[in-house]
């Protein structure tokens, strides 16, 4: 039998996907919670579809969309409320 090696490699292999998932979920929840006076239903739908599809089809695309939303769009929306 081979022993399971618990080390930095396993830690990184678990931590990175969980961090990606947390980032995307944070962005989805934030988009969904925005009032329609700030972000229209169509825009909400587009952001959520982009986040989900980008993550499921190409995980790096979902991360990029989440970062664009959280760093670029979210602060502008927060200022407009």
N, CA, C and O atoms as CSV, one atom per row, in Angstrom:
chain,resi,resn,atom,element,x,y,z
A,1,UNK,N,N,0.831,-1.176,0.000
A,1,UNK,CA,C,0.000,0.000,0.000
A,1,UNK,C,C,0.877,1.241,0.000
A,1,UNK,O,O,1.979,1.252,0.547
A,2,UNK,N,N,0.359,2.276,-0.624
A,2,UNK,CA,C,1.074,3.549,-0.603
A,2,UNK,C,C,0.401,4.495,0.384
A,2,UNK,O,O,-0.822,4.514,0.521
A,3,UNK,N,N,1.199,5.246,1.039
A,3,UNK,CA,C,0.688,6.202,2.020
A,3,UNK,C,C,0.289,7.490,1.307
A,3,UNK,O,O,0.917,7.889,0.326
A,4,UNK,N,N,-0.741,8.122,1.802
A,4,UNK,CA,C,-1.161,9.405,1.267
A,4,UNK,C,C,-0.220,10.469,1.803
A,4,UNK,O,O,-0.019,10.594,3.011
A,5,UNK,N,N,0.346,11.223,0.895
A,5,UNK,CA,C,1.304,12.259,1.289
A,5,UNK,C,C,0.564,13.569,1.556
A,5,UNK,O,O,0.028,14.191,0.639
A,6,UNK,N,N,0.545,13.968,2.796
A,6,UNK,CA,C,-0.033,15.253,3.156
A,6,UNK,C,C,1.094,16.267,3.190
A,6,UNK,O,O,1.975,16.208,4.048
A,7,UNK,N,N,1.059,17.175,2.271
A,7,UNK,CA,C,2.119,18.174,2.215
A,7,UNK,C,C,1.645,19.392,1.455
A,7,UNK,O,O,0.449,19.570,1.224
A,8,UNK,N,N,2.585,20.222,1.070
A,8,UNK,CA,C,2.222,21.462,0.380
A,8,UNK,C,C,1.498,21.227,-0.944
A,8,UNK,O,O,0.650,22.025,-1.342
A,9,UNK,N,N,1.832,20.137,-1.621
A,9,UNK,CA,C,1.180,19.849,-2.900
A,9,UNK,C,C,-0.294,19.548,-2.727
A,9,UNK,O,O,-1.126,20.051,-3.482
A,10,UNK,N,N,-0.619,18.743,-1.752
A,10,UNK,CA,C,-2.016,18.420,-1.480
A,10,UNK,C,C,-2.755,19.643,-0.979
A,10,UNK,O,O,-3.907,19.869,-1.350
A,11,UNK,N,N,-2.109,20.429,-0.143
A,11,UNK,CA,C,-2.711,21.649,0.386
A,11,UNK,C,C,-3.059,22.608,-0.756
A,11,UNK,O,O,-4.161,23.156,-0.792
A,12,UNK,N,N,-2.129,22.808,-1.679
A,12,UNK,CA,C,-2.365,23.699,-2.822
A,12,UNK,C,C,-3.434,23.129,-3.744
A,12,UNK,O,O,-4.243,23.874,-4.296
A,13,UNK,N,N,-3.440,21.818,-3.910
A,13,UNK,CA,C,-4.422,21.188,-4.785
A,13,UNK,C,C,-5.839,21.319,-4.236
A,13,UNK,O,O,-6.802,21.299,-5.002
A,14,UNK,N,N,-5.972,21.450,-2.942
A,14,UNK,CA,C,-7.288,21.641,-2.339
A,14,UNK,C,C,-7.620,23.118,-2.156
A,14,UNK,O,O,-8.769,23.521,-2.337
A,15,UNK,N,N,-6.637,23.919,-1.803
A,15,UNK,CA,C,-6.871,25.316,-1.480
A,15,UNK,C,C,-7.225,26.152,-2.710
A,15,UNK,O,O,-8.137,26.976,-2.650
A,16,UNK,N,N,-6.540,25.958,-3.792
A,16,UNK,CA,C,-6.757,26.777,-4.986
A,16,UNK,C,C,-8.171,26.590,-5.543
A,16,UNK,O,O,-8.848,27.590,-5.781
A,17,UNK,N,N,-8.652,25.363,-5.764
A,17,UNK,CA,C,-10.034,25.224,-6.256
A,17,UNK,C,C,-11.074,25.765,-5.275
A,17,UNK,O,O,-12.084,26.327,-5.698
A,18,UNK,N,N,-10.841,25.602,-3.979
A,18,UNK,CA,C,-11.790,26.140,-3.002
A,18,UNK,C,C,-11.789,27.662,-3.013
A,18,UNK,O,O,-12.845,28.277,-2.866
A,19,UNK,N,N,-10.638,28.273,-3.184
A,19,UNK,CA,C,-10.557,29.728,-3.266
A,19,UNK,C,C,-11.264,30.236,-4.523
A,19,UNK,O,O,-11.952,31.255,-4.476
A,20,UNK,N,N,-11.101,29.543,-5.631
A,20,UNK,CA,C,-11.783,29.906,-6.872
A,20,UNK,C,C,-13.292,29.807,-6.690
A,20,UNK,O,O,-14.029,30.715,-7.073
A,21,UNK,N,N,-13.743,28.718,-6.114
A,21,UNK,CA,C,-15.169,28.526,-5.881
A,21,UNK,C,C,-15.729,29.601,-4.956
A,21,UNK,O,O,-16.812,30.128,-5.206
A,22,UNK,N,N,-15.011,29.925,-3.904
A,22,UNK,CA,C,-15.465,30.961,-2.966
A,22,UNK,C,C,-15.549,32.321,-3.654
A,22,UNK,O,O,-16.499,33.068,-3.422
A,23,UNK,N,N,-14.591,32.647,-4.479
A,23,UNK,CA,C,-14.586,33.922,-5.191
A,23,UNK,C,C,-15.781,34.028,-6.129
A,23,UNK,O,O,-16.458,35.055,-6.166
A,24,UNK,N,N,-16.038,32.970,-6.881
A,24,UNK,CA,C,-17.148,32.975,-7.828
A,24,UNK,C,C,-18.488,33.028,-7.087
A,24,UNK,O,O,-19.393,33.753,-7.500
A,25,UNK,N,N,-18.618,32.273,-6.010
A,25,UNK,CA,C,-19.863,32.299,-5.235
A,25,UNK,C,C,-20.082,33.685,-4.630
A,25,UNK,O,O,-21.208,34.182,-4.623
A,26,UNK,N,N,-19.032,34.308,-4.129
A,26,UNK,CA,C,-19.143,35.656,-3.576
A,26,UNK,C,C,-19.674,36.624,-4.643
A,26,UNK,O,O,-20.561,37.433,-4.368
A,27,UNK,N,N,-19.129,36.534,-5.850
A,27,UNK,CA,C,-19.565,37.418,-6.930
A,27,UNK,C,C,-21.025,37.139,-7.302
A,27,UNK,O,O,-21.791,38.079,-7.515
A,28,UNK,N,N,-21.421,35.872,-7.383
A,28,UNK,CA,C,-22.802,35.525,-7.732
A,28,UNK,C,C,-23.768,36.054,-6.680
A,28,UNK,O,O,-24.795,36.641,-7.021
A,29,UNK,N,N,-23.454,35.856,-5.424
A,29,UNK,CA,C,-24.327,36.331,-4.345
A,29,UNK,C,C,-24.419,37.854,-4.372
A,29,UNK,O,O,-25.501,38.412,-4.185
A,30,UNK,N,N,-23.306,38.523,-4.600
A,30,UNK,CA,C,-23.321,39.982,-4.632
A,30,UNK,C,C,-24.171,40.499,-5.796
A,30,UNK,O,O,-24.937,41.449,-5.628
A,31,UNK,N,N,-24.042,39.892,-6.953
A,31,UNK,CA,C,-24.856,40.293,-8.105
A,31,UNK,C,C,-26.333,40.070,-7.803
A,31,UNK,O,O,-27.159,40.942,-8.071
A,32,UNK,N,N,-26.665,38.926,-7.256
A,32,UNK,CA,C,-28.065,38.588,-6.994
A,32,UNK,C,C,-28.698,39.510,-5.960
A,32,UNK,O,O,-29.898,39.775,-6.025
A,33,UNK,N,N,-27.911,40.003,-5.010
A,33,UNK,CA,C,-28.443,40.856,-3.944
A,33,UNK,C,C,-28.611,42.310,-4.372
A,33,UNK,O,O,-29.292,43.064,-3.678
A,34,UNK,N,N,-28.024,42.727,-5.472
A,34,UNK,CA,C,-28.130,44.118,-5.911
A,34,UNK,C,C,-29.573,44.441,-6.288
A,34,UNK,O,O,-30.220,43.651,-6.976
A,35,UNK,N,N,-30.083,45.584,-5.851
A,35,UNK,CA,C,-31.450,45.961,-6.227
A,35,UNK,C,C,-31.527,46.289,-7.724
A,35,UNK,O,O,-30.542,46.698,-8.338
A,36,UNK,N,N,-32.720,46.099,-8.292
A,36,UNK,CA,C,-32.883,46.358,-9.727
A,36,UNK,C,C,-32.758,47.835,-10.060
A,36,UNK,O,O,-32.599,48.189,-11.228
A,37,UNK,N,N,-32.827,48.706,-9.058
A,37,UNK,CA,C,-32.624,50.133,-9.321
A,37,UNK,C,C,-31.152,50.433,-9.628
A,37,UNK,O,O,-30.829,51.444,-10.250
A,38,UNK,N,N,-30.278,49.546,-9.184
A,38,UNK,CA,C,-28.839,49.733,-9.409
A,38,UNK,C,C,-28.349,48.876,-10.572
A,38,UNK,O,O,-27.526,49.317,-11.374
A,39,UNK,N,N,-28.853,47.666,-10.656
A,39,UNK,CA,C,-28.420,46.716,-11.679
A,39,UNK,C,C,-29.666,46.052,-12.244
A,39,UNK,O,O,-30.390,45.370,-11.519
A,40,UNK,N,N,-29.921,46.247,-13.529
A,40,UNK,CA,C,-31.153,45.731,-14.129
A,40,UNK,C,C,-31.190,44.206,-14.117
A,40,UNK,O,O,-30.165,43.542,-13.960
A,41,UNK,N,N,-32.399,43.668,-14.287
A,41,UNK,CA,C,-32.543,42.203,-14.292
A,41,UNK,C,C,-31.721,41.570,-15.402
A,41,UNK,O,O,-31.114,40.517,-15.206
A,42,UNK,N,N,-31.697,42.200,-16.557
A,42,UNK,CA,C,-30.918,41.668,-17.674
A,42,UNK,C,C,-29.431,41.644,-17.384
A,42,UNK,O,O,-28.731,40.689,-17.722
A,43,UNK,N,N,-28.957,42.713,-16.751
A,43,UNK,CA,C,-27.536,42.771,-16.393
A,43,UNK,C,C,-27.205,41.737,-15.325
A,43,UNK,O,O,-26.157,41.094,-15.378
A,44,UNK,N,N,-28.107,41.578,-14.350
A,44,UNK,CA,C,-27.899,40.546,-13.327
A,44,UNK,C,C,-27.797,39.171,-13.968
A,44,UNK,O,O,-26.894,38.391,-13.669
A,45,UNK,N,N,-28.746,38.893,-14.857
A,45,UNK,CA,C,-28.755,37.592,-15.530
A,45,UNK,C,C,-27.469,37.375,-16.319
A,45,UNK,O,O,-26.882,36.294,-16.280
A,46,UNK,N,N,-27.039,38.403,-17.030
A,46,UNK,CA,C,-25.816,38.283,-17.835
A,46,UNK,C,C,-24.596,38.013,-16.950
A,46,UNK,O,O,-23.775,37.157,-17.278
A,47,UNK,N,N,-24.472,38.730,-15.841
A,47,UNK,CA,C,-23.339,38.511,-14.944
A,47,UNK,C,C,-23.369,37.104,-14.355
A,47,UNK,O,O,-22.345,36.422,-14.316
A,48,UNK,N,N,-24.541,36.674,-13.898
A,48,UNK,CA,C,-24.634,35.346,-13.277
A,48,UNK,C,C,-24.352,34.251,-14.298
A,48,UNK,O,O,-23.631,33.299,-14.000
A,49,UNK,N,N,-24.913,34.374,-15.500
A,49,UNK,CA,C,-24.646,33.375,-16.542
A,49,UNK,C,C,-23.163,33.373,-16.893
A,49,UNK,O,O,-22.571,32.308,-17.070
A,50,UNK,N,N,-22.559,34.552,-16.996
A,50,UNK,CA,C,-21.127,34.630,-17.300
A,50,UNK,C,C,-20.280,33.983,-16.224
A,50,UNK,O,O,-19.312,33.283,-16.521
A,51,UNK,N,N,-20.645,34.218,-14.981
A,51,UNK,CA,C,-19.889,33.621,-13.870
A,51,UNK,C,C,-20.029,32.106,-13.842
A,51,UNK,O,O,-19.039,31.386,-13.719
A,52,UNK,N,N,-21.257,31.631,-13.956
A,52,UNK,CA,C,-21.489,30.177,-13.884
A,52,UNK,C,C,-20.899,29.471,-15.099
A,52,UNK,O,O,-20.178,28.483,-14.960
A,53,UNK,N,N,-21.208,29.982,-16.293
A,53,UNK,CA,C,-20.708,29.334,-17.510
A,53,UNK,C,C,-19.185,29.412,-17.584
A,53,UNK,O,O,-18.531,28.440,-17.963
A,54,UNK,N,N,-18.625,30.551,-17.227
A,54,UNK,CA,C,-17.177,30.684,-17.251
A,54,UNK,C,C,-16.492,29.727,-16.299
A,54,UNK,O,O,-15.419,29.202,-16.596
A,55,UNK,N,N,-17.120,29.500,-15.144
A,55,UNK,CA,C,-16.532,28.591,-14.161
A,55,UNK,C,C,-16.700,27.139,-14.587
A,55,UNK,O,O,-15.764,26.347,-14.474
A,56,UNK,N,N,-17.872,26.788,-15.069
A,56,UNK,CA,C,-18.114,25.391,-15.445
A,56,UNK,C,C,-17.376,24.997,-16.714
A,56,UNK,O,O,-16.847,23.888,-16.797
A,57,UNK,N,N,-17.330,25.878,-17.699
A,57,UNK,CA,C,-16.689,25.532,-18.964
A,57,UNK,C,C,-15.178,25.714,-18.919
A,57,UNK,O,O,-14.423,24.838,-19.342
A,58,UNK,N,N,-14.752,26.846,-18.408
A,58,UNK,CA,C,-13.321,27.160,-18.318
A,58,UNK,C,C,-13.129,27.846,-16.978
A,58,UNK,O,O,-13.444,29.029,-16.849
A,59,UNK,N,N,-12.633,27.156,-15.999
A,59,UNK,CA,C,-12.606,27.725,-14.649
A,59,UNK,C,C,-11.855,29.048,-14.587
A,59,UNK,O,O,-12.204,29.916,-13.787
A,60,UNK,N,N,-10.843,29.215,-15.409
A,60,UNK,CA,C,-10.089,30.471,-15.380
A,60,UNK,C,C,-10.951,31.615,-15.886
A,60,UNK,O,O,-10.803,32.743,-15.416
A,61,UNK,N,N,-11.847,31.357,-16.829
A,61,UNK,CA,C,-12.734,32.413,-17.334
A,61,UNK,C,C,-13.693,32.864,-16.242
A,61,UNK,O,O,-13.988,34.054,-16.133
A,62,UNK,N,N,-14.177,31.938,-15.439
A,62,UNK,CA,C,-15.049,32.301,-14.325
A,62,UNK,C,C,-14.332,33.158,-13.315
A,62,UNK,O,O,-14.921,34.082,-12.754
A,63,UNK,N,N,-13.071,32.867,-13.073
A,63,UNK,CA,C,-12.267,33.657,-12.147
A,63,UNK,C,C,-12.058,35.055,-12.707
A,63,UNK,O,O,-12.150,36.037,-11.970
A,64,UNK,N,N,-11.782,35.154,-13.978
A,64,UNK,CA,C,-11.570,36.458,-14.609
A,64,UNK,C,C,-12.849,37.293,-14.536
A,64,UNK,O,O,-12.799,38.476,-14.201
A,65,UNK,N,N,-13.988,36.685,-14.848
A,65,UNK,CA,C,-15.265,37.403,-14.783
A,65,UNK,C,C,-15.538,37.840,-13.349
A,65,UNK,O,O,-15.971,38.970,-13.124
A,66,UNK,N,N,-15.295,36.968,-12.380
A,66,UNK,CA,C,-15.513,37.317,-10.972
A,66,UNK,C,C,-14.614,38.477,-10.547
A,66,UNK,O,O,-15.068,39.386,-9.853
A,67,UNK,N,N,-13.362,38.454,-10.951
A,67,UNK,CA,C,-12.435,39.535,-10.587
A,67,UNK,C,C,-12.858,40.846,-11.248
A,67,UNK,O,O,-12.822,41.903,-10.618
A,68,UNK,N,N,-13.257,40.774,-12.515
A,68,UNK,CA,C,-13.718,41.986,-13.207
A,68,UNK,C,C,-14.921,42.573,-12.487
A,68,UNK,O,O,-14.995,43.786,-12.290
A,69,UNK,N,N,-15.860,41.729,-12.095
A,69,UNK,CA,C,-17.038,42.224,-11.384
A,69,UNK,C,C,-16.661,42.784,-10.017
A,69,UNK,O,O,-17.030,43.912,-9.689
A,70,UNK,N,N,-15.935,42.013,-9.222
A,70,UNK,CA,C,-15.655,42.411,-7.843
A,70,UNK,C,C,-14.725,43.619,-7.744
A,70,UNK,O,O,-14.856,44.423,-6.821
A,71,UNK,N,N,-13.797,43.755,-8.674
A,71,UNK,CA,C,-12.831,44.851,-8.602
A,71,UNK,C,C,-13.283,46.066,-9.418
A,71,UNK,O,O,-13.027,47.204,-9.025
A,72,UNK,N,N,-13.946,45.832,-10.535
A,72,UNK,CA,C,-14.314,46.953,-11.407
A,72,UNK,C,C,-15.737,47.429,-11.270
A,72,UNK,O,O,-15.977,48.628,-11.129
A,73,UNK,N,N,-16.684,46.517,-11.308
A,73,UNK,CA,C,-18.093,46.886,-11.354
A,73,UNK,C,C,-18.662,47.101,-9.955
A,73,UNK,O,O,-19.364,48.087,-9.727
A,74,UNK,N,N,-18.383,46.229,-9.040
A,74,UNK,CA,C,-18.949,46.294,-7.693
A,74,UNK,C,C,-18.695,47.633,-6.993
A,74,UNK,O,O,-19.627,48.181,-6.404
A,75,UNK,N,N,-17.481,48.181,-7.032
A,75,UNK,CA,C,-17.272,49.482,-6.377
A,75,UNK,C,C,-18.114,50.610,-7.004
A,75,UNK,O,O,-18.595,51.490,-6.291
A,76,UNK,N,N,-18.290,50.583,-8.325
A,76,UNK,CA,C,-19.122,51.605,-8.961
A,76,UNK,C,C,-20.577,51.454,-8.559
A,76,UNK,O,O,-21.268,52.450,-8.341
A,77,UNK,N,N,-21.052,50.213,-8.457
A,77,UNK,CA,C,-22.428,49.987,-8.025
A,77,UNK,C,C,-22.628,50.423,-6.577
A,77,UNK,O,O,-23.674,50.971,-6.228
A,78,UNK,N,N,-21.631,50.182,-5.742
A,78,UNK,CA,C,-21.731,50.569,-4.344
A,78,UNK,C,C,-21.784,52.090,-4.202
A,78,UNK,O,O,-22.476,52.599,-3.320
A,79,UNK,N,N,-21.072,52.814,-5.046
A,79,UNK,CA,C,-21.088,54.269,-4.989
A,79,UNK,C,C,-22.415,54.850,-5.456
A,79,UNK,O,O,-22.801,55.940,-5.034
A,80,UNK,N,N,-23.116,54.124,-6.331
A,80,UNK,CA,C,-24.366,54.652,-6.891
A,80,UNK,C,C,-25.586,54.399,-5.986
A,80,UNK,O,O,-26.675,54.896,-6.273
A,81,UNK,N,N,-25.415,53.638,-4.904
A,81,UNK,CA,C,-26.563,53.383,-4.017
A,81,UNK,C,C,-26.663,54.415,-2.934
A,81,UNK,O,O,-27.569,54.351,-2.103
